[in-house]
Each structure stands twice: as C-alpha cells, then as structure tokens.
Amino acid sequence: EPEVTQTPSHQVTQMGQEVILRCVPISNHLYFYWYRQILGQKVEFLVSFYNNEISEKSEIFDDQFSVERPDGSNFTLKIRSTKLEDSAMYFCASRPDPQKLFFGSGTQLSVL
Amino acid sequence: QQQVKQSPQSLIVQKGGISIINCAYENTAFDYFPWYQQFPGKGPALLIAIRPDVSEKKEGRFTISFNKSAKQFSLHIMDSQPGDSATYFCAAWGGSGNTGKLIFGQGTTLQVKP
C-alpha cells in the first residue's frame, strides 16, 4: 500500500541552526501538508501546498518556515533558525482530491 | 470557530468493554469528520470517517455517531481489545478546494486492560 515517507525519523540540532525535513508524498496525490505535534498535545496544522504554491498557512508558520517541492516527488519543510519551541514531531501528509489525508510517520525534531 | 473539542483526555476500559470518545464543533461549514488512531512514534492513521448527512457509520467494531443539530460526534469501539490501546483524534475538515485542511481535537489516550 502506498505511504507517505519522511526522513529523517529523528533530527537533533542546535538552536539557531537550519533544518530541512523531507517527505515523499504518495505519488498521485495533489495536495501536501505539514503538521506538527508537540509532545502530548494535539496535531496542529502548519501549511498546505498545491500546484507549487502555499494554499494556506497557520500563524505558527512564520518567516522562519518555508516549504518547497524541488522535484516531482519530494516535499520539504525548512526551518531557517531553529528555536527551542520548535521541538516537536513534524508530520507530512498528502491527499488526492477528496478529503482523506494520509500521514507519514513523522520526524522528531529536538532543538538543543 | 475553528476548534474541535474532544473528551475525555484519557480513558481506561476493560477488554471486551465499550470505549466512547466524544467531540464537539462549532463551525457548521465543516463537512467531513474523520477519526484517526495514533500509536506511539507513528503518524495518525485514518480509522473511520463520516459526513454530516449521515447519522451513523459502522466499520467492524468501530462506529461513529453523528448529531448534526447538536454539532457533536462520537466514536464507539465495541469489544475493545488491548491492541486498540492508542491515542485517538477526532478531526473536522474545514475549508474547500485548495484551502481545505483537517482540524484536530486534543486527543484521547485509550488504554484497554486485559
């Protein structure tokens, strides 16, 4: 069964460093998302992406965040200068046209 | 209002019992209500979903009950098993077309005791 693939599964970085989280969405899906989950809390929407541009972003998704689909398969989330409060599990998700969202297993980001 | 409120925060059920998790929403424009199951270290996985024109949907041991007038919906897990122990999130789909997104409830940690 097709699945959303995320790498790395764990990322440790120093505060102020740049990180790039990578995702390979399901191949025939058109819409792409990043969500995050701080330990023990709910899953929060960050950004949605369609047709090579951001469709919607939350207030969490400030100028330190960016997304890119550099080729036909990868979808990345970049955090330019990480802060302690960026420590969370980041989930990539994708969907075909209907509303059924498929999530990857996540990247656990730890900012020290 | 873009919130989805979920209760209880945690639930302990004996094997064979019924687990019930409740959610409420405010925005009547929401038009799709899925439940996701999440195991530790994994991403949320779609379990079952319902649209507001239906009052109940059943898939195996999992049933969603939907009350449109009350703006509430619930997940019932019949004959709960230890393997059902996980965190369950209700969600609602807000927006349309390119701007659609899922809005999650706070999650319920279910423990099914053998």
Interface residues (C-beta under 8 A of the other chain):
Chain A: V4 Y31 Y33 Q41 K42 V43 E44 F45 S48 Y50 N51 S55 E56 F91 A93 Q99 K100 L101 F102 F103 G104 S105 G106
Chain B: D31 Y32 P34 Y36 G41 K42 G43 P44 A45 L46 A49 F89 W93 G95 N98 T99 G100 K101 L102 I103 F104 G105 Q106 G107
